[in-house]
Amino acid sequence: MKNIFGVNAALKVTIMLLVSRLGYAQGTSFSQGNFRGLDKLVGTWRTEKKSGVLYERWQKKSDDQFDGKSFKIVNADTIILEKVRLAKEGARIVYAVRVDGENDGKETLFYLKEIKGDDYIFEDKEHDFPQRVVYNMQPGNALHAYIEGEIAGKSKRSAYHYVRLTTKK
């Protein structure tokens, strides 16, 4: 009996080590509580840029998913710039962006790498630009987002300072 128990215990330890390494290799793990920190996104946000007024609208689809879109209004027409699926997939959180006419209509996947203070930092090092998408969850009706990365070996960053227009849950 001792021999069998010893083998089973060693096998269990080996399996646990392999599973923990597999989780580490796949990226950082985040909890449902971490994901709930993104609830503040729900609503419509507005920012002014040199190119005009831009909006982001976020809806909570389920406990594990938000749907967002960025758009602008030109001559009373709504022009969709991108659609975003923000989802908790197992222990990972993905910011999946789809832009019509780019990437054959497929999503570009940015995975949450770190929560640093109020910053949610999503990354896809293989993407041309941006390589990082960051949402700074500010108190009140403000939201600061930025995209950054390198283009032709030079660092570039575009910041978006949003003000909340509405909240819809």
DRENTORBA-878228 format. One record per atom (N, C-alpha, C): residue in three letters; atom name; z, y, x. Coordinates in steps of 0.05 Angstrom, whole numbers, padded with zeros to 5 digits, m for minus. Example, Ala and Ser with C-alpha at 12.3 -4.5 7.8 and 13.67 -1.06 7.14 Angstrom:
+------+------+--------+--------+--------+
: resn : name :     pz :     py :     px :
+------+------+--------+--------+--------+
:  ALA :    N :  00156 : m00114 :  00264 :
:  ALA :   CA :  00156 : m00090 :  00246 :
:  ALA :    C :  00156 : m00066 :  00264 :
:  SER :    N :  00142 : m00045 :  00257 :
:  SER :   CA :  00143 : m00021 :  00273 :
:  SER :    C :  00157 :  00001 :  00258 :
+------+------+--------+--------+--------+
END
This chain:
+------+------+--------+--------+--------+
: resn : name :     pz :     py :     px :
+------+------+--------+--------+--------+
:  MET :    N :  00000 : m00024 :  00016 :
:  MET :   CA :  00000 :  00000 :  00000 :
:  MET :    C :  00000 :  00025 :  00017 :
:  LYS :    N :  00015 :  00026 :  00039 :
:  LYS :   CA :  00017 :  00050 :  00055 :
:  LYS :    C : m00010 :  00057 :  00067 :
:  ASN :    N : m00025 :  00036 :  00075 :
:  ASN :   CA : m00052 :  00041 :  00086 :
:  ASN :    C : m00070 :  00054 :  00065 :
:  ILE :    N : m00070 :  00044 :  00041 :
:  ILE :   CA : m00088 :  00055 :  00020 :
:  ILE :    C : m00079 :  00083 :  00014 :
:  PHE :    N : m00053 :  00088 :  00011 :
:  PHE :   CA : m00043 :  00114 :  00005 :
:  PHE :    C : m00051 :  00134 :  00027 :
:  GLY :    N : m00048 :  00125 :  00052 :
:  GLY :   CA : m00055 :  00142 :  00075 :
:  GLY :    C : m00084 :  00150 :  00075 :
:  VAL :    N : m00102 :  00130 :  00068 :
:  VAL :   CA : m00131 :  00136 :  00068 :
:  VAL :    C : m00137 :  00155 :  00045 :
:  ASN :    N : m00125 :  00150 :  00021 :
:  ASN :   CA : m00130 :  00168 : m00001 :
:  ASN :    C : m00120 :  00197 :  00005 :
:  ALA :    N : m00097 :  00199 :  00017 :
:  ALA :   CA : m00086 :  00226 :  00024 :
:  ALA :    C : m00105 :  00240 :  00044 :
:  ALA :    N : m00114 :  00225 :  00064 :
:  ALA :   CA : m00132 :  00236 :  00084 :
:  ALA :    C : m00158 :  00244 :  00071 :
:  LEU :    N : m00168 :  00228 :  00053 :
:  LEU :   CA : m00193 :  00234 :  00038 :
:  LEU :    C : m00189 :  00259 :  00021 :
:  LYS :    N : m00167 :  00261 :  00008 :
:  LYS :   CA : m00162 :  00285 : m00009 :
:  LYS :    C : m00161 :  00310 :  00008 :
:  VAL :    N : m00148 :  00309 :  00031 :
:  VAL :   CA : m00146 :  00332 :  00049 :
:  VAL :    C : m00174 :  00339 :  00059 :
:  THR :    N : m00190 :  00320 :  00066 :
:  THR :   CA : m00217 :  00325 :  00076 :
:  THR :    C : m00234 :  00338 :  00054 :
:  ILE :    N : m00232 :  00328 :  00029 :
:  ILE :   CA : m00247 :  00339 :  00007 :
:  ILE :    C : m00238 :  00368 :  00002 :
:  MET :    N : m00212 :  00373 :  00002 :
:  MET :   CA : m00202 :  00400 : m00002 :
:  MET :    C : m00213 :  00419 :  00020 :
:  LEU :    N : m00213 :  00410 :  00044 :
:  LEU :   CA : m00223 :  00427 :  00066 :
:  LEU :    C : m00253 :  00433 :  00063 :
:  LEU :    N : m00268 :  00413 :  00055 :
:  LEU :   CA : m00297 :  00416 :  00051 :
:  LEU :    C : m00302 :  00436 :  00028 :
:  VAL :    N : m00288 :  00433 :  00006 :
:  VAL :   CA : m00291 :  00450 : m00017 :
:  VAL :    C : m00284 :  00479 : m00010 :
:  SER :    N : m00262 :  00483 :  00005 :
:  SER :   CA : m00255 :  00510 :  00013 :
:  SER :    C : m00276 :  00522 :  00031 :
:  ARG :    N : m00287 :  00506 :  00049 :
:  ARG :   CA : m00308 :  00517 :  00067 :
:  ARG :    C : m00333 :  00523 :  00051 :
:  LEU :    N : m00340 :  00507 :  00032 :
:  LEU :   CA : m00363 :  00512 :  00015 :
:  LEU :    C : m00359 :  00538 :  00000 :
:  GLY :    N : m00336 :  00543 : m00011 :
:  GLY :   CA : m00331 :  00568 : m00024 :
:  GLY :    C : m00333 :  00591 : m00006 :
:  TYR :    N : m00323 :  00589 :  00019 :
:  TYR :   CA : m00325 :  00610 :  00039 :
:  TYR :    C : m00354 :  00615 :  00046 :
:  ALA :    N : m00370 :  00594 :  00049 :
:  ALA :   CA : m00398 :  00598 :  00057 :
:  ALA :    C : m00414 :  00612 :  00036 :
:  GLN :    N : m00406 :  00608 :  00011 :
:  GLN :   CA : m00421 :  00620 : m00011 :
:  GLN :    C : m00414 :  00650 : m00015 :
:  GLY :    N : m00393 :  00660 : m00003 :
:  GLY :   CA : m00386 :  00688 : m00005 :
:  GLY :    C : m00358 :  00692 : m00015 :
:  THR :    N : m00351 :  00716 : m00018 :
:  THR :   CA : m00324 :  00723 : m00026 :
:  THR :    C : m00319 :  00716 : m00055 :
:  SER :    N : m00295 :  00706 : m00061 :
:  SER :   CA : m00288 :  00699 : m00088 :
:  SER :    C : m00274 :  00722 : m00102 :
:  PHE :    N : m00281 :  00726 : m00128 :
:  PHE :   CA : m00268 :  00747 : m00144 :
:  PHE :    C : m00258 :  00735 : m00170 :
:  SER :    N : m00237 :  00747 : m00180 :
:  SER :   CA : m00225 :  00737 : m00205 :
:  SER :    C : m00235 :  00751 : m00229 :
:  GLN :    N : m00228 :  00741 : m00253 :
:  GLN :   CA : m00235 :  00753 : m00278 :
:  GLN :    C : m00222 :  00781 : m00279 :
:  GLY :    N : m00198 :  00784 : m00267 :
:  GLY :   CA : m00185 :  00810 : m00266 :
:  GLY :    C : m00201 :  00830 : m00250 :
:  ASN :    N : m00213 :  00821 : m00227 :
:  ASN :   CA : m00231 :  00838 : m00212 :
:  ASN :    C : m00254 :  00848 : m00229 :
:  PHE :    N : m00265 :  00829 : m00244 :
:  PHE :   CA : m00288 :  00835 : m00261 :
:  PHE :    C : m00281 :  00855 : m00283 :
:  ARG :    N : m00257 :  00852 : m00294 :
:  ARG :   CA : m00248 :  00870 : m00316 :
:  ARG :    C : m00245 :  00898 : m00306 :
:  GLY :    N : m00242 :  00902 : m00280 :
:  GLY :   CA : m00241 :  00929 : m00268 :
:  GLY :    C : m00267 :  00945 : m00273 :
:  LEU :    N : m00289 :  00931 : m00280 :
:  LEU :   CA : m00314 :  00943 : m00285 :
:  LEU :    C : m00317 :  00952 : m00314 :
:  ASP :    N : m00297 :  00947 : m00331 :
:  ASP :   CA : m00298 :  00955 : m00359 :
:  ASP :    C : m00303 :  00985 : m00362 :
:  LYS :    N : m00295 :  01000 : m00343 :
:  LYS :   CA : m00298 :  01029 : m00345 :
:  LYS :    C : m00327 :  01037 : m00347 :
:  LEU :    N : m00345 :  01020 : m00338 :
:  LEU :   CA : m00374 :  01027 : m00339 :
:  LEU :    C : m00384 :  01030 : m00367 :
:  VAL :    N : m00372 :  01017 : m00387 :
:  VAL :   CA : m00383 :  01017 : m00414 :
:  VAL :    C : m00385 :  01046 : m00424 :
:  GLY :    N : m00409 :  01051 : m00434 :
:  GLY :   CA : m00415 :  01078 : m00445 :
:  GLY :    C : m00441 :  01089 : m00433 :
:  THR :    N : m00446 :  01114 : m00439 :
:  THR :   CA : m00470 :  01128 : m00428 :
:  THR :    C : m00461 :  01149 : m00409 :
:  TRP :    N : m00475 :  01150 : m00386 :
:  TRP :   CA : m00468 :  01168 : m00364 :
:  TRP :    C : m00493 :  01185 : m00358 :
:  ARG :    N : m00487 :  01210 : m00348 :
:  ARG :   CA : m00509 :  01229 : m00343 :
:  ARG :    C : m00504 :  01241 : m00315 :
:  THR :    N : m00526 :  01245 : m00300 :
:  THR :   CA : m00526 :  01259 : m00275 :
:  THR :    C : m00550 :  01276 : m00272 :
:  GLU :    N : m00548 :  01298 : m00257 :
:  GLU :   CA : m00571 :  01315 : m00252 :
:  GLU :    C : m00580 :  01312 : m00223 :
:  LYS :    N : m00605 :  01307 : m00219 :
:  LYS :   CA : m00617 :  01304 : m00192 :
:  LYS :    C : m00640 :  01325 : m00190 :
:  LYS :    N : m00651 :  01328 : m00167 :
:  LYS :   CA : m00674 :  01346 : m00163 :
:  LYS :    C : m00697 :  01337 : m00181 :
:  SER :    N : m00699 :  01311 : m00184 :
:  SER :   CA : m00721 :  01299 : m00200 :
:  SER :    C : m00717 :  01302 : m00230 :
:  GLY :    N : m00693 :  01312 : m00238 :
:  GLY :   CA : m00687 :  01315 : m00267 :
:  GLY :    C : m00661 :  01301 : m00274 :
:  VAL :    N : m00657 :  01299 : m00300 :
:  VAL :   CA : m00632 :  01288 : m00311 :
:  VAL :    C : m00636 :  01257 : m00314 :
:  LEU :    N : m00617 :  01242 : m00303 :
:  LEU :   CA : m00618 :  01213 : m00305 :
:  LEU :    C : m00594 :  01203 : m00321 :
:  TYR :    N : m00597 :  01180 : m00333 :
:  TYR :   CA : m00576 :  01168 : m00349 :
:  TYR :    C : m00572 :  01139 : m00341 :
:  GLU :    N : m00548 :  01129 : m00345 :
:  GLU :   CA : m00542 :  01101 : m00344 :
:  GLU :    C : m00527 :  01094 : m00369 :
:  ARG :    N : m00534 :  01072 : m00382 :
:  ARG :   CA : m00520 :  01063 : m00406 :
:  ARG :    C : m00511 :  01034 : m00401 :
:  TRP :    N : m00485 :  01028 : m00405 :
:  TRP :   CA : m00474 :  01002 : m00401 :
:  TRP :    C : m00462 :  00991 : m00426 :
:  GLN :    N : m00467 :  00966 : m00432 :
:  GLN :   CA : m00455 :  00952 : m00455 :
:  GLN :    C : m00443 :  00926 : m00445 :
:  LYS :    N : m00420 :  00920 : m00457 :
:  LYS :   CA : m00407 :  00895 : m00451 :
:  LYS :    C : m00418 :  00873 : m00469 :
:  LYS :    N : m00431 :  00853 : m00458 :
:  LYS :   CA : m00443 :  00832 : m00474 :
:  LYS :    C : m00424 :  00809 : m00479 :
:  SER :    N : m00406 :  00804 : m00460 :
:  SER :   CA : m00387 :  00782 : m00462 :
:  SER :    C : m00365 :  00788 : m00442 :
:  ASP :    N : m00345 :  00770 : m00440 :
:  ASP :   CA : m00324 :  00773 : m00420 :
:  ASP :    C : m00335 :  00770 : m00392 :
:  ASP :    N : m00359 :  00759 : m00389 :
:  ASP :   CA : m00371 :  00753 : m00363 :
:  ASP :    C : m00396 :  00769 : m00358 :
:  GLN :    N : m00404 :  00787 : m00375 :
:  GLN :   CA : m00429 :  00801 : m00370 :
:  GLN :    C : m00430 :  00829 : m00383 :
:  PHE :    N : m00441 :  00848 : m00367 :
:  PHE :   CA : m00449 :  00874 : m00376 :
:  PHE :    C : m00479 :  00877 : m00374 :
:  ASP :    N : m00491 :  00891 : m00392 :
:  ASP :   CA : m00519 :  00898 : m00389 :
:  ASP :    C : m00521 :  00928 : m00386 :
:  GLY :    N : m00537 :  00937 : m00367 :
:  GLY :   CA : m00541 :  00965 : m00362 :
:  GLY :    C : m00570 :  00972 : m00359 :
:  LYS :    N : m00575 :  00998 : m00362 :
:  LYS :   CA : m00602 :  01007 : m00357 :
:  LYS :    C : m00600 :  01036 : m00348 :
:  SER :    N : m00618 :  01044 : m00330 :
:  SER :   CA : m00620 :  01072 : m00322 :
:  SER :    C : m00646 :  01082 : m00334 :
:  PHE :    N : m00645 :  01107 : m00342 :
:  PHE :   CA : m00669 :  01118 : m00355 :
:  PHE :    C : m00669 :  01149 : m00353 :
:  LYS :    N : m00692 :  01160 : m00360 :
:  LYS :   CA : m00695 :  01189 : m00362 :
:  LYS :    C : m00710 :  01195 : m00387 :
:  ILE :    N : m00708 :  01219 : m00397 :
:  ILE :   CA : m00722 :  01227 : m00421 :
:  ILE :    C : m00742 :  01248 : m00414 :
:  VAL :    N : m00768 :  01242 : m00420 :
:  VAL :   CA : m00790 :  01260 : m00413 :
:  VAL :    C : m00805 :  01266 : m00439 :
:  ASN :    N : m00806 :  01291 : m00447 :
:  ASN :   CA : m00820 :  01299 : m00472 :
:  ASN :    C : m00812 :  01281 : m00496 :
:  ALA :    N : m00786 :  01277 : m00499 :
:  ALA :   CA : m00774 :  01261 : m00521 :
:  ALA :    C : m00780 :  01231 : m00519 :
:  ASP :    N : m00792 :  01222 : m00497 :
:  ASP :   CA : m00796 :  01194 : m00492 :
:  ASP :    C : m00776 :  01184 : m00472 :
:  THR :    N : m00764 :  01160 : m00478 :
:  THR :   CA : m00745 :  01148 : m00460 :
:  THR :    C : m00760 :  01130 : m00440 :
:  ILE :    N : m00757 :  01136 : m00414 :
:  ILE :   CA : m00771 :  01121 : m00393 :
:  ILE :    C : m00749 :  01104 : m00379 :
:  ILE :    N : m00752 :  01078 : m00382 :
:  ILE :   CA : m00733 :  01059 : m00370 :
:  ILE :    C : m00740 :  01057 : m00340 :
:  LEU :    N : m00720 :  01063 : m00323 :
:  LEU :   CA : m00724 :  01061 : m00294 :
:  LEU :    C : m00717 :  01034 : m00283 :
:  GLU :    N : m00695 :  01022 : m00293 :
:  GLU :   CA : m00687 :  00995 : m00285 :
:  GLU :    C : m00668 :  00984 : m00305 :
:  LYS :    N : m00667 :  00957 : m00305 :
:  LYS :   CA : m00648 :  00943 : m00322 :
:  LYS :    C : m00629 :  00927 : m00304 :
:  VAL :    N : m00604 :  00926 : m00311 :
:  VAL :   CA : m00584 :  00913 : m00294 :
:  VAL :    C : m00568 :  00893 : m00310 :
:  ARG :    N : m00564 :  00870 : m00299 :
:  ARG :   CA : m00545 :  00850 : m00309 :
:  ARG :    C : m00523 :  00848 : m00289 :
:  LEU :    N : m00499 :  00854 : m00298 :
:  LEU :   CA : m00475 :  00853 : m00281 :
:  LEU :    C : m00458 :  00830 : m00292 :
:  ALA :    N : m00455 :  00809 : m00276 :
:  ALA :   CA : m00443 :  00785 : m00288 :
:  ALA :    C : m00424 :  00771 : m00268 :
:  LYS :    N : m00404 :  00758 : m00280 :
:  LYS :   CA : m00387 :  00741 : m00264 :
:  LYS :    C : m00398 :  00713 : m00266 :
:  GLU :    N : m00406 :  00702 : m00243 :
:  GLU :   CA : m00418 :  00675 : m00242 :
:  GLU :    C : m00400 :  00658 : m00224 :
:  GLY :    N : m00382 :  00643 : m00237 :
:  GLY :   CA : m00363 :  00627 : m00222 :
:  GLY :    C : m00343 :  00646 : m00209 :
:  ALA :    N : m00341 :  00644 : m00182 :
:  ALA :   CA : m00322 :  00661 : m00167 :
:  ALA :    C : m00337 :  00685 : m00155 :
:  ARG :    N : m00362 :  00689 : m00163 :
:  ARG :   CA : m00378 :  00711 : m00152 :
:  ARG :    C : m00385 :  00731 : m00174 :
:  ILE :    N : m00390 :  00756 : m00166 :
:  ILE :   CA : m00399 :  00777 : m00185 :
:  ILE :    C : m00426 :  00787 : m00175 :
:  VAL :    N : m00446 :  00787 : m00192 :
:  VAL :   CA : m00473 :  00794 : m00185 :
:  VAL :    C : m00481 :  00819 : m00200 :
:  TYR :    N : m00495 :  00837 : m00185 :
:  TYR :   CA : m00508 :  00861 : m00196 :
:  TYR :    C : m00538 :  00855 : m00193 :
:  ALA :    N : m00550 :  00847 : m00216 :
:  ALA :   CA : m00578 :  00837 : m00215 :
:  ALA :    C : m00596 :  00859 : m00228 :
:  VAL :    N : m00614 :  00870 : m00211 :
:  VAL :   CA : m00630 :  00892 : m00219 :
:  VAL :    C : m00659 :  00883 : m00224 :
:  ARG :    N : m00671 :  00893 : m00245 :
:  ARG :   CA : m00699 :  00887 : m00250 :
:  ARG :    C : m00713 :  00913 : m00256 :
:  VAL :    N : m00735 :  00918 : m00241 :
:  VAL :   CA : m00751 :  00942 : m00244 :
:  VAL :    C : m00779 :  00933 : m00252 :
:  ASP :    N : m00789 :  00942 : m00275 :
:  ASP :   CA : m00816 :  00935 : m00284 :
:  ASP :    C : m00836 :  00943 : m00262 :
:  GLY :    N : m00855 :  00925 : m00256 :
:  GLY :   CA : m00875 :  00931 : m00237 :
:  GLY :    C : m00867 :  00926 : m00208 :
:  GLU :    N : m00843 :  00917 : m00204 :
:  GLU :   CA : m00834 :  00910 : m00176 :
:  GLU :    C : m00824 :  00882 : m00175 :
:  ASN :    N : m00826 :  00870 : m00152 :
:  ASN :   CA : m00815 :  00843 : m00146 :
:  ASN :    C : m00825 :  00822 : m00167 :
:  ASP :    N : m00849 :  00825 : m00176 :
:  ASP :   CA : m00861 :  00806 : m00196 :
:  ASP :    C : m00843 :  00803 : m00221 :
:  GLY :    N : m00829 :  00825 : m00228 :
:  GLY :   CA : m00812 :  00824 : m00252 :
:  GLY :    C : m00786 :  00809 : m00248 :
:  LYS :    N : m00780 :  00799 : m00224 :
:  LYS :   CA : m00756 :  00784 : m00219 :
:  LYS :    C : m00733 :  00802 : m00212 :
:  GLU :    N : m00709 :  00792 : m00216 :
:  GLU :   CA : m00685 :  00807 : m00210 :
:  GLU :    C : m00681 :  00807 : m00179 :
:  THR :    N : m00670 :  00829 : m00169 :
:  THR :   CA : m00660 :  00831 : m00142 :
:  THR :    C : m00630 :  00828 : m00144 :
:  LEU :    N : m00619 :  00809 : m00129 :
:  LEU :   CA : m00590 :  00802 : m00133 :
:  LEU :    C : m00573 :  00815 : m00110 :
:  PHE :    N : m00555 :  00831 : m00118 :
:  PHE :   CA : m00535 :  00843 : m00100 :
:  PHE :    C : m00508 :  00830 : m00108 :
:  TYR :    N : m00495 :  00817 : m00089 :
:  TYR :   CA : m00470 :  00804 : m00095 :
:  TYR :    C : m00447 :  00822 : m00086 :
:  LEU :    N : m00425 :  00822 : m00102 :
:  LEU :   CA : m00402 :  00837 : m00095 :
:  LEU :    C : m00390 :  00826 : m00069 :
:  LYS :    N : m00389 :  00843 : m00049 :
:  LYS :   CA : m00378 :  00835 : m00023 :
:  LYS :    C : m00349 :  00843 : m00020 :
:  GLU :    N : m00342 :  00866 : m00032 :
:  GLU :   CA : m00316 :  00876 : m00027 :
:  GLU :    C : m00308 :  00896 : m00049 :
:  ILE :    N : m00282 :  00896 : m00055 :
:  ILE :   CA : m00271 :  00917 : m00072 :
:  ILE :    C : m00252 :  00932 : m00053 :
:  LYS :    N : m00259 :  00957 : m00047 :
:  LYS :   CA : m00243 :  00973 : m00028 :
:  LYS :    C : m00233 :  00997 : m00043 :
:  GLY :    N : m00208 :  00997 : m00050 :
:  GLY :   CA : m00197 :  01018 : m00067 :
:  GLY :    C : m00210 :  01018 : m00094 :
:  ASP :    N : m00223 :  01040 : m00101 :
:  ASP :   CA : m00238 :  01042 : m00126 :
:  ASP :    C : m00268 :  01036 : m00123 :
:  ASP :    N : m00276 :  01027 : m00099 :
:  ASP :   CA : m00304 :  01022 : m00094 :
:  ASP :    C : m00311 :  00992 : m00098 :
:  TYR :    N : m00331 :  00987 : m00114 :
:  TYR :   CA : m00343 :  00960 : m00117 :
:  TYR :    C : m00368 :  00960 : m00101 :
:  ILE :    N : m00369 :  00944 : m00079 :
:  ILE :   CA : m00391 :  00945 : m00060 :
:  ILE :    C : m00408 :  00919 : m00063 :
:  PHE :    N : m00432 :  00923 : m00072 :
:  PHE :   CA : m00451 :  00901 : m00076 :
:  PHE :    C : m00471 :  00901 : m00054 :
:  GLU :    N : m00480 :  00878 : m00045 :
:  GLU :   CA : m00498 :  00877 : m00021 :
:  GLU :    C : m00520 :  00856 : m00023 :
:  ASP :    N : m00543 :  00863 : m00013 :
:  ASP :   CA : m00565 :  00844 : m00008 :
:  ASP :    C : m00578 :  00853 :  00018 :
:  LYS :    N : m00570 :  00842 :  00040 :
:  LYS :   CA : m00579 :  00851 :  00067 :
:  LYS :    C : m00609 :  00846 :  00070 :
:  GLU :    N : m00621 :  00828 :  00055 :
:  GLU :   CA : m00649 :  00821 :  00058 :
:  GLU :    C : m00667 :  00840 :  00042 :
:  HIS :    N : m00657 :  00856 :  00024 :
:  HIS :   CA : m00673 :  00873 :  00008 :
:  HIS :    C : m00684 :  00897 :  00025 :
:  ASP :    N : m00708 :  00906 :  00018 :
:  ASP :   CA : m00720 :  00928 :  00034 :
:  ASP :    C : m00703 :  00954 :  00032 :
:  PHE :    N : m00699 :  00964 :  00009 :
:  PHE :   CA : m00681 :  00986 :  00004 :
:  PHE :    C : m00675 :  00987 : m00026 :
:  PRO :    N : m00650 :  00991 : m00033 :
:  PRO :   CA : m00626 :  00993 : m00016 :
:  PRO :    C : m00616 :  00965 : m00008 :
:  GLN :    N : m00598 :  00965 :  00011 :
:  GLN :   CA : m00584 :  00940 :  00018 :
:  GLN :    C : m00556 :  00939 :  00005 :
:  ARG :    N : m00546 :  00962 : m00003 :
:  ARG :   CA : m00520 :  00964 : m00016 :
:  ARG :    C : m00521 :  00982 : m00040 :
:  VAL :    N : m00506 :  00974 : m00061 :
:  VAL :   CA : m00502 :  00989 : m00085 :
:  VAL :    C : m00471 :  00991 : m00088 :
:  VAL :    N : m00462 :  01016 : m00091 :
:  VAL :   CA : m00433 :  01020 : m00093 :
:  VAL :    C : m00426 :  01037 : m00118 :
:  TYR :    N : m00406 :  01027 : m00132 :
:  TYR :   CA : m00396 :  01042 : m00155 :
:  TYR :    C : m00367 :  01049 : m00149 :
:  ASN :    N : m00361 :  01075 : m00150 :
:  ASN :   CA : m00334 :  01085 : m00146 :
:  ASN :    C : m00323 :  01092 : m00174 :
:  MET :    N : m00303 :  01076 : m00182 :
:  MET :   CA : m00292 :  01078 : m00209 :
:  MET :    C : m00271 :  01100 : m00209 :
:  GLN :    N : m00279 :  01125 : m00214 :
:  GLN :   CA : m00261 :  01147 : m00213 :
:  GLN :    C : m00246 :  01150 : m00240 :
:  PRO :    N : m00223 :  01163 : m00239 :
:  PRO :   CA : m00207 :  01167 : m00263 :
:  PRO :    C : m00221 :  01187 : m00282 :
:  GLY :    N : m00215 :  01185 : m00308 :
:  GLY :   CA : m00226 :  01203 : m00327 :
:  GLY :    C : m00255 :  01196 : m00334 :
:  ASN :    N : m00271 :  01217 : m00338 :
:  ASN :   CA : m00299 :  01214 : m00346 :
:  ASN :    C : m00319 :  01218 : m00324 :
:  ALA :    N : m00311 :  01210 : m00300 :
:  ALA :   CA : m00329 :  01213 : m00277 :
:  ALA :    C : m00334 :  01185 : m00264 :
:  LEU :    N : m00358 :  01183 : m00254 :
:  LEU :   CA : m00366 :  01158 : m00240 :
:  LEU :    C : m00384 :  01166 : m00217 :
:  HIS :    N : m00378 :  01156 : m00193 :
:  HIS :   CA : m00394 :  01162 : m00170 :
:  HIS :    C : m00407 :  01136 : m00161 :
:  ALA :    N : m00434 :  01137 : m00159 :
:  ALA :   CA : m00449 :  01113 : m00150 :
:  ALA :    C : m00467 :  01122 : m00127 :
:  TYR :    N : m00472 :  01103 : m00110 :
:  TYR :   CA : m00492 :  01109 : m00090 :
:  TYR :    C : m00506 :  01083 : m00081 :
:  ILE :    N : m00530 :  01087 : m00071 :
:  ILE :   CA : m00545 :  01065 : m00059 :
:  ILE :    C : m00550 :  01073 : m00030 :
:  GLU :    N : m00550 :  01053 : m00012 :
:  GLU :   CA : m00554 :  01059 :  00016 :
:  GLU :    C : m00566 :  01036 :  00031 :
:  GLY :    N : m00576 :  01042 :  00054 :
:  GLY :   CA : m00588 :  01021 :  00071 :
:  GLY :    C : m00605 :  01034 :  00092 :
:  GLU :    N : m00623 :  01018 :  00103 :
:  GLU :   CA : m00641 :  01027 :  00124 :
:  GLU :    C : m00669 :  01025 :  00115 :
:  ILE :    N : m00685 :  01045 :  00123 :
:  ILE :   CA : m00714 :  01045 :  00119 :
:  ILE :    C : m00725 :  01052 :  00146 :
:  ALA :    N : m00742 :  01034 :  00157 :
:  ALA :   CA : m00754 :  01038 :  00184 :
:  ALA :    C : m00733 :  01045 :  00205 :
:  GLY :    N : m00711 :  01031 :  00204 :
:  GLY :   CA : m00690 :  01034 :  00224 :
:  GLY :    C : m00672 :  01059 :  00220 :
:  LYS :    N : m00677 :  01075 :  00199 :
:  LYS :   CA : m00661 :  01099 :  00194 :
:  LYS :    C : m00644 :  01095 :  00170 :
:  SER :    N : m00618 :  01103 :  00172 :
:  SER :   CA : m00600 :  01102 :  00149 :
:  SER :    C : m00607 :  01122 :  00128 :
:  LYS :    N : m00605 :  01113 :  00103 :
:  LYS :   CA : m00611 :  01130 :  00080 :
:  LYS :    C : m00590 :  01125 :  00059 :
:  ARG :    N : m00582 :  01146 :  00045 :
:  ARG :   CA : m00562 :  01143 :  00023 :
:  ARG :    C : m00569 :  01163 :  00001 :
:  SER :    N : m00569 :  01153 : m00024 :
:  SER :   CA : m00573 :  01170 : m00047 :
:  SER :    C : m00549 :  01168 : m00065 :
:  ALA :    N : m00537 :  01191 : m00071 :
:  ALA :   CA : m00512 :  01191 : m00087 :
:  ALA :    C : m00518 :  01201 : m00115 :
:  TYR :    N : m00502 :  01190 : m00134 :
:  TYR :   CA : m00505 :  01197 : m00162 :
:  TYR :    C : m00477 :  01203 : m00173 :
:  HIS :    N : m00473 :  01228 : m00182 :
:  HIS :   CA : m00447 :  01236 : m00193 :
:  HIS :    C : m00450 :  01238 : m00223 :
:  TYR :    N : m00439 :  01218 : m00237 :
:  TYR :   CA : m00443 :  01217 : m00266 :
:  TYR :    C : m00419 :  01228 : m00281 :
:  VAL :    N : m00425 :  01238 : m00305 :
:  VAL :   CA : m00405 :  01246 : m00324 :
:  VAL :    C : m00409 :  01230 : m00349 :
:  ARG :    N : m00387 :  01220 : m00361 :
:  ARG :   CA : m00390 :  01203 : m00385 :
:  ARG :    C : m00397 :  01220 : m00409 :
:  LEU :    N : m00417 :  01210 : m00424 :
:  LEU :   CA : m00425 :  01223 : m00449 :
:  LEU :    C : m00411 :  01209 : m00473 :
:  THR :    N : m00413 :  01183 : m00473 :
:  THR :   CA : m00401 :  01167 : m00495 :
:  THR :    C : m00389 :  01142 : m00485 :
:  THR :    N : m00372 :  01130 : m00501 :
:  THR :   CA : m00361 :  01104 : m00496 :
:  THR :    C : m00366 :  01086 : m00520 :
:  LYS :    N : m00379 :  01063 : m00516 :
:  LYS :   CA : m00383 :  01044 : m00537 :
:  LYS :    C : m00375 :  01016 : m00527 :
:  LYS :    N : m00357 :  01003 : m00542 :
:  LYS :   CA : m00348 :  00977 : m00533 :
:  LYS :    C : m00358 :  00955 : m00551 :
+------+------+--------+--------+--------+
END
